[in-house]
């Protein structure tokens, strides 16, 4: 059903009511509201005559209650309907931009559960010429116009990426958009017809981009970013959206019965703080749940025979968490999840009755660090005398009793003290407990405030006191801010407490002294909505709304938007923007986007509210920063304002005082405007080396801080007045180290065991050690020849990959106890002035500790000063390695073997984390040593043979010598004379 058709249904179902008028845009969340946009006007009422619009705007039909308006030039235009009768309708001042952003990204999601990925299919569409399904966000394939537009922009070089805001990861498309025509101008007359035919017959999949991203629970904010490519002077707007694990609504079981609030009560809405599209809505006839901001919904019903009819229609409060939907009914909490509907009580750690309130978190902080081994709660529950926190898997813990609170505040036992309410603060680890205190309790009572830190488990009494009448009730919301800032309300007024409880008062209005009921026809406050942009929207029960902003002390009345007889509620969509939920008498729901920015701008223009500065920029692109030892964080902020106004920038922080700040401010004045740039650097200067209690000092200098940077002066019309972020100082759990050149997969893994000779082991056991090689833990071993030295290089990684090579000192040890290796550098060669630490000395010093805990950053002392350590033998091997000292591990020549080393960072000023890794080395190349007796026998036989030959040679030569001694060498022959 179209938006206009739903509006007609709203009018028809609303019955009689006062007249009002609205406007719509085809662009989601009114993102494109420019000279190119069609503004759809709609009047609701019976007294309409015609539209009064400026002459520079073109209107289709002045006399129609529903018509379309286009303005040719940028500016602020006064629009109002003319009616018959004595009263005039209110006018709006619509701000029309002259933006070159005309196109938007459309995307669909396909979930692949077999590999836990999500396929994002994207195309480009023009909201002014799109198919109706694309405008209503129901399309699963691009329209013809979108196919042509996507193809043209792809030819011009458009290629989107998915960028994740929290972890700064980038994902690219799977291949090109199309195999279509490659001509630079496909619309030329010679090729136009062929190109159109190609587009018409090409499959839809070839006209979209496809990006595959992993399913994630902590990297849910994503943005589609495109190249800066223009078509007909129009660009594509980047699209920020929320993408989580696939969420499934609780199914409705046949035969179940409705559960609701009391008849005639107002709507009760709650949503998951980190997935605002997942919400639950309780009305006086049903309960509804959605996972897509009520574009679709299901009914939540309960089995019969668990609740009485009166209990089923007595829901007083509701909270939505990952565990399910929690209902507060007549002092008892019930839980509806996928499996069942059940009553919670002592088994889960809660009282069986007497509960007066429940609340869940309002602000999402994806990353949180704990100094202790704790976890963060998701639900707060309270009775008059006890406070409870609820954790995942439906576990509740009592955190304090009223007796303990009385002792904490040192209050008189004669006075009446009860828990008034609880509320989660903007700090991710704190919860506030409001206390009611009175002595006589007949007219007034005091409200006190204490906060509880879930990490340190400490209670802090805040400098806050509020006097209220006994029969009134104050609801509370903590604003999205670094320091505690709070708004509270009763039926008629809004009370503010800013700047860590130092500034307080009542929201003022131009008349009636801040009494909003008198400005809204005696209606009372229904709900107060706050968002991440500092906006505060107060909705009355008759749908009249007021607007304010954080740090502002006034409230202004917004234009009428919703009929006074319709029941409505305010919720937060996936873009972090406000939308309205309407519930009709026939049990149907409509979700409607509300142009809060445009409506507020109209009022600002009317009351001539001017922001004291022209621009406020900064480089705070993340909400969470992590600082380790030796790291610093530099941020800048810049503000431009008219000269002589004196606007400055303020940095406020809340949390432990563990960081130092250094500020630099530069000024530039030109053409009557002042540009002020502030650079602030956060850092630590603590030296952890050779301290008495290393771990205690670390604990004192770690923690979580929330900060914001804001202008010192601003007004209601200023954009987001502050930028909130966190700095966590401590161990970053996603950091790890690895040895360079090793991996866990590039080898054939098989079952293998080996034996370590007992003589090679550090503690000299009585038997040889048999080791089964653990491929998963040790990875693939590096094979080295026996004479080859090895210098390990250690690298630092996080979940985004490689960061750098580690330069600082580290140590290695063989985890199975081998000590048949050494190092090529000696202490003297390494520059030591005193004897350096080594494994032998450290294990002797810490005999009661395991080997891996005997030596580390907590007890490291260097050897390069005469004042540290003691003299000794400096010819010993130096067992500390770093990237630049060229200290190598050397192997014994007598045998080969397998060595599994563990690495530990030794430098105490490098990291709060205990960074370790493991690598394995296999030494080969040595011929096994033969048996001693075999060698001796072989040598004996060899010597025997030698002497035998020598003796035989002697006798042989003696025989020859004697023969020639007694016999002439030559006997001459004589001739005899013949007679």
KOLPAZA-505675 format. One line per field, with one value per residue (C-alpha): residue in one letter; y, z, x. Coordinates in steps of 0.2 Angstrom, whole numbers, plus 5000, padded with zeros to 4 digits. Each point is the difference from the previous one (the first is absolute). Layout:
BEGIN
rest <- A  ...;
y <- Y  ...;
z <- Z  ...;
x <- X  ...;
This chain:
BEGIN
rest <- X  X  X  X  X  X  X  X  X  X  X  X  X  X  X  X  X  X  X  X  X  X  X  X  X  X  X  X  X  X  X  X  X  X  X  X  X  X  X  X  X  X  X  X  X  X  X  X  X  X  X  X  X  X  X  X  X  X  X  X  X  X  X  X  X  X  X  X  X  X  X  X  X  X  X  X  X  X  X  X  X  X  X  X  X  X  X  X  X  X  X  X  X  X  X  X  X  X  X  X  X  X  X  X  X  X  X  X  X  X  X  X  X  X  X  X  X  X  X  X  X  X  X  X  X  X  X  X  X  X  X  X  X  X  X  X  X  X  X  X  X  X  X  X  X  X  X  X  X  X  X  X  X  X  X  X  X  X  X  X  X  X  X  X  X  X  X  X  X  X  X  X  X  X  X  X  X  X  X  X  X  X  X  X  X  X  X  X  X  X  X  X  X  X  X  X  X  X  X  X  X  X  X  X  X  X  X  X  X  X  X  X  X  X  X  X  X  X  X  X  X  X  X  X  X  X  X  X  X  X  X  X  X  X  X  X  X  X  X  X  X  X  X  X  X  X  X  X  X  X  X  X  X  X  X  X  X  X  X  X  X  X  X  X  X  X  X  X  X  X  X  X  X  X  X  X  X  X  X  X  X  X  X  X  X  X  X  X  X  X  X  X  X  X  X  X  X  X  X  X  X  X  X  X  X  X  X  X  X  X  X  X  X  X  X  X  X  X  X  X  X  X  X  X  X  X  X  X  X  X  X  X  X  X  X  X  X  X  X  X  X  X  X  X  X  X  X  X  X  X  X  X  X  X  X  X  X  X  X  X  X  X  X  X  X  X  X  X  X  X  X  X  X  X  X  X  X  X  X  X  X  X  X  X  X  X  X  X  X  X  X  X  X  X  X  X  X  X  X  X  X  X  X  X  X  X  X  X  X  X  X  X  X  X  X  X  X  X  X  X  X  X  X  X  X  X  X  X  X  X  X  X  X  X  X  X  X  X  X  X  X  X  X  X  X  X  X  X  X  X  X  X  X  X  X  X  X  X  X  X  X  X  X  X  X  X  X  X  X  X  X  X  X  X  X  X  X  X  X  X  X  X  X  X  X  X  X  X  X  X  X  X  X  X  X  X  X  X  X  X  X  X  X  X  X  X  X  X  X  X  X  X  X  X  X  X  X  X  X  X  X  X  X  X  X  X  X  X  X  X  X  X  X  X  X  X  X  X  X  X  X  X  X  X  X  X  X  X  X  X  X  X  X  X  X  X  X  X  X  X  X  X  X  X  X  X  X  X  X  X  X  X  X  X  X  X  X  X  X  X  X  X  X  X  X  X  X  X  X  X  X  X  X  X  X  X  X  X  X  X  X  X  X  X  X  X  X  X  X  X  X  X  X  X  X  X  X  X  X  X  X  X  X  X  X  X  X  X  X  X  X  X  X  X  X  X  X  X  X  X  X  X  X  X  X  X  X  X  X  X  X  X  X  X  X  X  X  X  X  X  X  X  X  X  X  X  X  X  X  X  X  X  X  X  X  X  X  X  X  X  X  X  X  X  X  X  X  X  X  X  X  X  X  X  X  X  X  X  X  X  X  X  X  X  X  X  X  X  X  X  X  X  X  X  X  X  X  X  X  X  X  X  X  X  X  X  X  X  X  X  X  X  X  X  X  X  X  X  X  X  X  X  X  X  X  X  X  X  X  X  X  X  X  X  X  X  X  X  X  X  X  X  X  X  X  X  X  X  X  X  X  X  X  X  X  X  X  X  X  X  X  X  X  X  X  X  X  X  X  X  X  X  X  X  X  X  X  X  X  X  X  X  X  X  X  X  X  X  X  X  X  X  X  X  X  X  X  X  X  X  X  X  X  X  X  X  X  X  X  X  X  X  X  X  X  X  X  X  X  X  X  X  X  X  X  X  X  X  X  X  X  X  X  X  X  X  X  X  X  X  X  X  X  X  X  X  X  X  X  X  X  X  X  X  X  X  X  X  X  X  X  X  X  X  X  X  X  X  X  X  X  X  X  X  X  X  X  X  X  X  X  X  X  X  X  X  X  X  X  X  X  X  X  X  X  X  X  X  X  X  X  X  X  X  X  X  X  X  X  X  X  X  X  X  X  X  X  X  X  X  X  X  X  X  X  X  X  X  X  X  X  X  X  X  X  X  X  X  X  X  X  X  X  X  X  X  X  X  X  X  X  X  X  X  X  X  X  X  X;
y <- 5000  5017  5014  5010  4986  4996  5019  4999  4985  5009  5014  4989  4990  5016  5006  5018  5011  5017  5004  4999  4997  4991  4997  4985  4996  4985  5000  4989  5010  5016  4998  5009  5016  5011  5009  4984  4992  4999  5006  4991  5011  4993  5009  4990  5008  5007  5019  5000  5013  5001  5000  5016  4997  5012  5005  4992  4983  4990  4991  4988  5004  5014  4995  4981  4995  4988  5007  5001  5015  5004  5015  5005  5009  4996  5010  5000  5000  5005  4986  5000  4995  5013  4994  5006  5007  5012  4990  4999  4984  5001  5004  4990  5007  4986  5000  4994  4996  5002  4984  4990  4984  4992  4981  4988  4982  4986  4984  4983  4987  4982  4989  4985  4990  4986  5012  5014  5013  5013  5005  5018  5003  5018  5011  5019  5008  5017  5003  5012  4987  4984  4986  5001  4984  5008  5016  4990  4988  4985  4996  4985  5004  5016  5009  5003  5018  4994  4987  5014  5012  4987  4994  5018  5005  4983  5004  5017  4992  4998  4985  4999  4994  4995  5009  4995  5015  4991  4990  5009  4985  5001  4988  5000  4994  4982  5004  5014  5006  4994  4993  5012  5013  5008  5016  5016  5007  4987  5013  5006  4998  4987  4988  5005  4988  4985  5006  5001  4983  4993  5008  4993  4982  4999  4991  5010  4993  5008  5017  5000  4999  4986  5001  4986  5005  4989  4999  5011  5005  5013  5009  5003  5018  5000  5012  4999  5011  5004  5008  5019  4997  5012  4997  5015  5010  4988  4990  4985  5002  4988  4989  4997  4985  4987  4982  4986  4982  4995  5003  4990  5005  4989  4989  5001  4983  4996  5000  5013  5016  5018  5009  5019  5016  5005  5007  5018  5001  5007  4991  4992  4998  4993  4995  4991  5014  4993  4994  5014  4991  4986  5007  4995  5010  4998  5007  4998  4986  4990  5000  5001  4996  5005  4998  5013  5015  4995  4998  4982  4994  4985  4999  4994  4989  4989  4982  4999  4995  5009  5017  5005  5011  5015  4997  4998  5018  5007  5002  5015  5000  4990  4998  4992  4991  4986  4988  5005  5011  5004  5005  5008  4995  5003  5000  4985  4998  4988  4995  4996  4992  4988  4985  5005  5013  4998  5009  5005  4999  4994  4986  5014  5011  5012  5002  4992  5016  5018  5006  5018  5003  4993  5009  4995  5010  5015  5003  4987  4998  4985  5000  5000  4995  4993  5002  4986  4983  5007  5001  5014  4999  5002  5003  5009  4995  5008  4998  5013  4992  4991  5003  4986  4999  4988  4991  4989  4983  5007  5002  5013  5006  5011  5015  5009  5002  5015  4997  5000  5016  5008  4997  5006  5017  5001  5003  5000  4983  5009  5007  4991  4995  4989  4997  5012  4994  4994  5006  4995  5015  5004  4992  4982  4993  5011  4999  5013  4997  5014  5000  5007  5008  5008  5002  5004  4995  5010  5014  4999  4988  5001  4990  4995  4992  4987  4991  4982  4996  4982  4998  5007  4996  5016  5011  5019  5013  5014  5018  4999  5004  5003  5005  4993  4998  4984  4995  5004  4989  5005  4990  5002  4998  5002  5010  4994  5009  4997  5008  4995  5011  4996  5005  4996  5003  4999  5002  5019  5005  4995  5002  5000  4997  5003  5000  4986  5006  5018  5009  4996  5008  4999  5001  5017  5004  5017  5000  4990  4999  4983  4992  4989  4994  5018  5002  4983  5002  4993  4984  4991  4994  4982  4997  5009  4995  5003  4995  4999  5018  5009  5002  4999  4998  5001  4992  5003  4988  5010  4999  5018  5000  5011  5001  5004  4995  4995  5015  5010  5007  5004  4990  5005  4993  4991  5001  4988  4983  4987  5000  5002  4985  4988  4990  5001  4998  5005  4988  4999  4993  4992  5017  5006  5012  5002  4992  4999  4985  5001  4987  4999  4993  4986  4994  5005  5010  5013  5006  5017  5010  5017  5014  5007  5010  5009  5003  5007  5011  5007  5005  5007  5011  5006  5005  5006  4989  5002  4988  5010  4991  4996  4983  4987  4987  4986  4984  4989  4987  4986  4998  4989  5002  4988  5006  4988  5004  5013  5005  5016  5007  5017  5008  5016  5011  5016  5013  5015  5014  5019  5011  5006  4987  4991  4982  4987  4981  4989  4983  4991  4983  4988  4985  4997  5013  4990  5010  5016  5013  5012  5013  5012  5013  5010  5015  5007  5016  5004  5010  5002  4982  4991  4983  4991  4983  4990  4985  4989  4985  4987  4990  4992  5002  4986  4990  4982  4993  4994  5006  4992  4994  4999  4993  5012  5015  4993  4998  5018  5007  4990  5004  5007  5018  5008  5017  5013  5016  5014  5018  5012  5009  4993  5002  4988  5002  4994  4983  4986  5010  4988  4984  4986  4986  4988  4997  4983  4999  4982  4984  4999  4983  4999  5003  4985  4995  4987  4995  5005  4986  4988  4994  4987  4993  4999  4983  4982  4996  4983  4991  5001  4998  5001  4997  5013  4992  5003  5008  5014  5005  5015  4991  4983  4988  4981  4995  5006  5011  4995  5014  5000  5014  5012  5007  5011  5009  4999  5002  4995  4998  5009  4988  5006  4991  4997  5014  5013  5013  5008  5017  5001  5015  5004  5009  5009  4996  5005  4995  5011  4991  5004  5016  5000  4991  5000  5010  4997  4986  4983  4983  4982  4983  4983  4995  4981  5005  4998  5010  4993  5016  5016  5018  5007  5016  5002  5012  5010  5000  5007  5014  4995  5008  4988  4982  4999  4990  4983  4985  4992  5015  5004  4982  4999  5016  4995  4981  5000  5006  4990  5003  5012  5011  5001  5013  5014  5019  5000  4996  5005  5011  5005  4997  5017  5009  4998  5005  4985  4982  4993  4996  4983  4989  5010  4986  4991  4999  5015  4993  5016  5003  5014  5005  5009  4991  4986  4988  4982  4984  4987  4981  4986  4991  4983  4997  5005  5002  5009  5017  5008  5018  5012  5019  5013  5019  5005  5019  5006  5016  4992  4993  4997  4983  4985  4997  4982  4989  4983  4993  4984  4996  4984  4998  4987  4996  4990  4982  4990  4996  4982  4988  5002  4982  4998  5015  4993  4983  5007  5011  4985  4989  5015  5002  4981  5000  5014  4993  4983  5008  5009  4984  4990  5015  4999  4982  5001  5014  4991  4985  5011  5009  4984  4993  5015  5001  4983  4998  5012  5011  4996  4984  5005  4987  4995  4993  4985  4998  4986  4991;
z <- 5000  4995  5013  4994  5001  5018  5004  4993  5011  5015  4997  4998  5015  5011  4998  5005  5004  4998  4983  4996  4985  4996  4986  4993  4989  4990  5008  5015  5016  4990  4995  4983  5002  4986  4985  4991  5013  4998  5017  5003  5009  5010  5010  5012  5004  4993  4999  4986  4987  4991  5002  5003  4992  4994  4981  4998  5004  4988  5007  4990  5007  5012  5004  5005  5018  4992  4988  4995  5001  4992  5004  4986  5012  5016  5015  5014  4994  5010  4997  5007  4996  4999  5009  5001  5017  5013  5005  4989  4998  5006  4987  4997  4995  4989  4996  4982  4996  4983  5002  4987  5009  4990  5001  5014  5003  5001  5008  5005  5012  4997  5015  4997  5016  4994  5000  5012  4986  4993  4982  4997  4983  4995  4986  4997  4999  4997  5013  4989  4986  5009  5000  5015  5007  5001  5008  5013  5003  4994  4984  4998  4983  4991  4989  4982  5004  5014  4988  4987  5014  5008  4984  4994  5016  5000  4983  5006  5014  5015  5011  5018  5016  5017  5014  5018  5012  5016  4994  4984  4989  4981  4989  4981  4987  4993  4982  4988  4998  4982  4985  4989  4988  5003  4989  5009  4994  4999  4997  4983  4985  4992  5015  5010  4993  5002  5018  5005  4993  5010  5016  4998  4997  5012  5016  5016  5009  4987  5005  5018  5011  5013  5015  5013  5018  5015  5013  5015  5017  5004  4983  4995  4994  4981  4986  4981  4993  4981  4989  4997  4983  4993  4987  4994  5014  5013  5013  5011  5018  5012  5010  5018  5006  5014  4996  5014  5001  4993  5013  5001  5008  5013  4991  5005  5006  4996  5014  5010  5007  4998  5014  5001  5011  5009  4990  4995  5004  4989  4989  5008  4989  5002  4989  5000  5003  4987  4988  5000  4986  5012  5011  5010  5001  5014  4997  5009  4988  4995  5001  4984  4995  4985  4994  4985  5009  4998  4981  5005  5017  5010  5015  5016  5009  5015  5004  5010  5018  5005  5003  5005  4988  5011  5000  4982  4998  5013  4992  5010  4991  4987  4995  4985  5002  4991  5012  4995  5005  5019  5006  5017  5005  5018  5008  4991  4985  4986  4986  4982  4989  4985  5011  5013  5011  5018  5017  5007  5019  5013  4988  4989  5014  5001  5013  4996  5002  5005  4985  4995  4985  4986  4987  4987  4993  4989  4992  4990  5004  4990  5007  5019  5010  5018  5012  5011  4993  4998  4988  4995  5005  4988  5012  5016  5012  5017  5014  5014  5010  4988  4983  4987  4984  4987  4989  4985  5001  5012  5016  5012  5015  5014  5001  5015  5013  5008  5017  4991  4991  5016  5007  4984  5001  5019  5002  5015  5004  5005  4982  4986  4986  4985  4982  4989  4983  4990  4984  4990  4997  4984  5007  4995  5017  5011  5006  5010  5015  5005  5019  5008  5017  5012  5018  5002  4982  4999  4987  4993  4998  4995  4986  5002  4987  5001  4986  4999  4990  4993  4998  5016  5010  5009  5005  4998  5008  4987  5004  4995  5010  4993  5010  4993  5007  5008  4988  4984  4990  4990  4985  4995  4985  5000  4984  4988  5007  5008  5017  5009  4993  5004  4996  5010  4998  5009  4992  4995  5000  4995  5012  4994  5010  4989  5002  5013  5011  5001  4990  5002  4997  4991  4981  4996  4987  4993  5010  5015  5009  4993  5003  4984  5005  4998  4983  4994  5005  5017  4994  5010  4996  4992  4996  4998  4985  5000  4986  4996  4992  5016  4995  5014  4994  5012  4994  5009  5001  4987  4988  5002  5000  5007  4996  5009  4999  5012  5010  4995  5014  4989  4991  4984  4994  4983  4986  5001  4991  5007  5003  5019  5001  4993  5013  4995  5006  4996  4995  4993  4982  4993  4995  5018  4995  5008  4992  5006  5004  4998  5007  4993  5008  4988  5007  4985  5002  4989  5001  4993  4998  5008  4993  5017  4992  4988  5013  5012  4987  4996  5018  5001  4985  5007  5017  4992  5010  4993  5004  5007  4989  4982  5000  5013  4993  5008  4996  5012  4988  5013  5016  5008  5001  5009  5008  5005  5008  4991  4988  4999  4992  4990  4995  4993  5000  4990  5002  4989  5007  4997  5007  5018  5005  5011  4997  5006  5001  5016  5003  5014  5007  5012  5008  5009  4998  4992  4984  4998  4987  4989  4991  4986  4993  4984  4995  4983  4996  4982  4993  5016  5005  5013  4997  5016  4999  5016  5000  5016  5003  5013  5007  5015  5008  5012  5001  5005  5000  5017  5010  5017  4994  4981  5000  5012  4991  4983  5009  5006  4982  4990  4998  4989  4996  4991  4993  4988  4992  4998  4997  5015  4992  4989  4997  4996  4981  5001  4993  5011  5015  5006  4994  5013  5000  5012  5003  5008  5008  5003  4991  4983  4999  4981  5000  4998  4995  4988  4995  4982  4987  5009  4997  5005  4983  4987  5005  5000  5018  5006  5017  5006  5016  5005  5015  5009  5009  5018  5000  4989  5012  5012  5016  4997  5002  5002  4983  4983  4995  4986  4991  4989  4987  5001  4982  5005  5014  4993  4982  4986  5006  4991  4995  5002  4998  5015  4997  4996  5013  5002  5004  5003  4995  5009  4992  5007  4993  5004  4992  4985  4997  5001  5009  5002  5005  5019  5004  5019  5010  5001  5007  4994  5009  4995  5007  5003  5010  4988  5004  4987  4990  5003  4993  4990  5009  5017  5013  4997  4981  5003  5010  5018  5014  5013  4999  4990  5004  4993  5002  5012  5012  4999  5003  5015  5006  4998  5004  5005  4983  4984  4987  4989  5015  5007  4988  4992  4998  5019  5006  4985  5004  4987  5002  4992  5016  5014  5012  4995  5003  5006  4992  4994  4985  4985  4988  5003  4985  4999  5000  4995  4982  4990  4982  4999  5012  4988  5014  4992  5007  4997  5001  5007  4987  5009  4996  4990  5006  5001  5010  5005  5006  5008  4999  5013  4998  5013  4999  5015  4990  4984  5004  5013  4992  5004  4982  4996  4985  4996  4986  4996  4992  4994  4999  4988  4991  5013  4997  5016  5012  4999  5015  5010  5000  4982  4996  5012  4992  4983  5005  5009  4984  4990  5011  5000  4981  4999  5012  4991  4984  5008  5007  4984  4990  5012  4998  4981  4999  5011  4989  4985  5009  5005  4982  4993  5014  4997  4982  4986  4992  4982  4994  4984  4986  4992  4983  4999  4987  4988  4996;
x <- 5000  5007  5004  4985  4988  5006  4997  4982  4997  5007  4988  4985  5004  5004  4982  4997  5015  5009  5007  5019  5011  5015  5013  5009  5015  5005  5017  5001  5002  4998  5019  4997  4990  5006  4995  4999  4988  4981  4992  4984  4988  4985  4986  4990  4983  4984  5003  5013  4999  5017  5019  5010  5017  5014  4999  5018  4992  4989  4985  4990  4983  4997  4983  5003  5004  5012  5012  5018  5012  5017  5011  5013  5012  5008  4993  4988  4982  4984  4987  4982  4983  4986  4984  4982  4996  5007  5015  5016  5010  5018  5014  5016  5017  5006  5019  5004  5018  5009  5009  5008  4996  4986  5002  5000  5006  4987  5005  4993  5007  5001  5006  5011  5000  5011  5015  4993  5001  4988  4999  4996  4993  5000  4994  4998  4983  4993  4986  4991  4999  5000  4988  4987  5007  5017  4993  4991  5015  4991  5010  5011  5006  5004  4987  5004  5005  5012  5007  5004  5007  5011  5007  5004  5008  5010  5007  5005  5010  4988  5004  4994  5008  4994  5009  4997  5000  5005  5014  5005  4999  4997  4992  5000  4988  5000  5005  4994  4982  4997  5008  4990  5005  5017  4998  5004  4983  4987  4987  5007  4987  5010  5000  4985  4988  5011  5005  4982  4996  5015  4994  4982  5006  5014  4997  4997  5015  5012  4993  5004  5015  5003  5010  5002  5003  5002  4985  5005  4994  5012  5003  4982  5001  5004  5001  4998  5013  5002  5012  4998  4992  4987  4986  4991  5009  4992  5010  4995  4998  5009  4988  5003  4990  4999  5004  5000  4998  4984  4986  4984  4984  4992  4987  4982  4994  4982  4988  5010  4992  5004  5010  4998  5000  4984  4986  5002  5019  5013  5012  5015  5015  5018  5014  5016  5013  5012  4987  4987  4991  4995  4986  4985  4984  4987  4983  4983  4995  5015  5019  5010  5018  5011  5017  4999  4993  4982  5001  4994  4995  4993  4988  5007  4988  5001  4993  4984  4999  5016  4993  4982  4990  5004  5019  5000  4994  5011  5017  5008  5017  5009  5019  5008  5017  5009  4992  4982  4986  4998  4983  4996  4983  4993  5017  5007  5011  4995  5012  4994  5013  5000  4997  4988  4991  5005  5000  5016  5004  5012  5007  5007  5005  4985  4986  4983  4991  5002  5009  4996  5011  5011  5011  5012  5015  4997  5017  5010  5019  5006  5017  5003  5015  5000  5014  4992  4993  4983  4986  4987  4982  4986  4985  4997  4986  4995  4988  4998  5014  5012  5008  5005  5009  4996  5013  5000  4992  4987  5011  4996  5011  4995  5013  4993  4987  4992  5008  5017  4995  4995  5017  5009  4990  5001  4982  4989  4992  4984  4997  4992  5012  4995  5006  4991  5007  5015  5007  5015  5012  5009  5016  5000  5004  4989  4983  4991  4988  4988  4995  4985  5002  4988  4997  4982  4995  4984  5004  5018  5014  5018  5008  5018  5011  5014  5009  5007  5015  4999  5019  5006  4984  5001  4986  5001  4988  4997  4998  4982  4984  4982  4985  4983  4983  4996  4986  5011  5011  5016  5006  5018  5011  5019  5005  5014  5014  5017  4996  4984  4986  4982  4982  4985  4982  4983  4984  5002  5019  5017  5015  5018  5016  5015  5019  5002  4986  5006  4987  4981  4984  4983  4999  4993  4987  4995  4984  4993  5017  5004  4983  4999  4982  4993  5008  4993  4981  5003  5007  5014  5017  5000  5018  5016  5012  5018  5012  5019  5000  4995  4982  4986  4982  4986  4984  4983  4986  4991  5015  5005  5019  5014  5018  5016  5018  5013  5008  4985  4988  4985  4987  4991  4983  5001  4988  4985  5003  4989  4981  4996  4989  5013  5011  5018  5017  5018  5014  5017  5003  5016  5007  4999  4985  4983  4985  4982  4989  4981  4988  4983  4984  4999  5017  5011  5016  5008  5018  5003  5016  5000  5011  5006  5014  4989  4986  5013  5008  4983  4997  5018  4997  4984  5007  5016  5012  5017  5015  5015  5012  5000  5009  5006  5012  5011  5009  4991  4994  4998  4991  5013  5019  5012  5016  5014  5016  5011  4985  4992  4984  5000  4984  4995  4985  4997  4986  4997  4989  4998  5013  4998  4988  5012  4996  5012  5001  4998  5007  4991  5003  4993  5009  5016  5014  5012  5004  5010  4994  5010  4991  5005  4989  5003  4990  4997  4989  4995  4986  4991  5000  5011  5006  5006  5009  5003  5011  5000  5011  4996  5015  5008  5017  5001  5016  4996  5018  5007  4985  4995  4983  4999  4982  4993  5008  4992  4983  5001  5004  4987  4981  4987  4997  4985  5004  4992  5006  4987  4999  4999  4985  4986  4982  4986  5002  5018  5004  5006  5007  5013  5009  5000  5014  5008  5019  5004  5017  5005  5003  4992  4993  5001  5019  5012  5017  5007  5018  5004  5001  4989  4982  4989  4994  5014  5005  4995  4992  5001  5001  5018  5009  5018  5011  5011  5015  4999  5018  4993  4987  5001  4995  5009  4986  5003  4992  5000  4985  4988  4991  4985  5001  4985  4998  4986  5009  5018  4997  5012  5018  5014  5014  5018  5017  5009  5013  4987  4997  4982  4995  4981  4991  4984  4985  4985  4983  4982  4983  5004  5017  5018  5005  5019  5016  5003  5016  5000  5008  4992  5006  4997  5000  4997  4983  5004  5015  5015  5015  5012  5001  5009  5002  5015  5001  5008  4995  5016  4998  4982  5007  4995  5009  4993  4995  4984  4984  4999  4989  5011  5001  4981  4995  5011  4993  4982  5000  4982  4994  4998  5013  4989  4996  5018  5006  4990  4997  4994  5018  5011  5016  5012  5019  5006  5003  5012  4986  4989  5004  5017  5017  5002  5006  4997  5005  4984  4988  4988  4982  4990  4996  4994  4999  5016  5012  5004  4999  4997  4995  5014  4998  5011  5011  4998  4982  4985  4982  4983  4999  4984  5003  4988  5003  4996  5002  5012  4999  4989  4996  4994  4982  4987  4997  5010  5005  5007  5001  5007  5010  5010  5017  5006  5019  5007  5016  5011  5006  4995  5014  5007  5002  5016  5004  4998  5011  5013  5000  5001  5015  5009  4998  5006  5016  5003  4999  5012  5013  4998  5004  5014  5008  4998  5008  5015  5003  4998  5013  5012  5000  5003  5014  5009  4999  5008  5013  5008  4997  5007  4987  5007  5010  5010  5000  5017  5004  5012  5013  4999  5015;
